[in-house]
Amino acid sequence: MLKRPKPLVLLILDGFWYTQETENNAIAMANTPYWIKLLVYVRGDKPLLSWGSLSDLAPIMLAILGIEQSSEMTGKSLLGLV
């Protein structure tokens, strides 16, 4: 009998479209949030997808590590959706 594999968490943070420079940067000048599409959890064969923002990444990583989120952080962990 095959055993069900343990859950796997994979975070890929590449910084695509993110830059500290604001001069001639239309995204930074427009104060547009950086949206991410995040695969939160796979239950069986069906992945649950959720939309979030760049500010949600740190709370997600803290939740995975079991560290409490600071009250000053504006993002939220999307792991609570499962």
WOWORA-V277198 format. One record per pair of residues at least 6 apart in sequence whose ideal C-beta (glycine too) atoms are under 6 Angstrom apart, sorted by the first residue. I is the first residue (numbers start at 1). J is the second residue. Records with the same first field share a line. If there is no record, write none. Layout:
I: J, J
//
This chain:
9: 64
22: 28
33: 53
34: 54
35: 53
36: 52
38: 50, 52
39: 47
40: 48, 50, 78, 81
41: 48, 82
50: 78, 81
52: 78
55: 74, 75
56: 75, 76, 78
59: 69, 75, 76, 77
60: 77, 78
62: 69
63: 77, 79
//
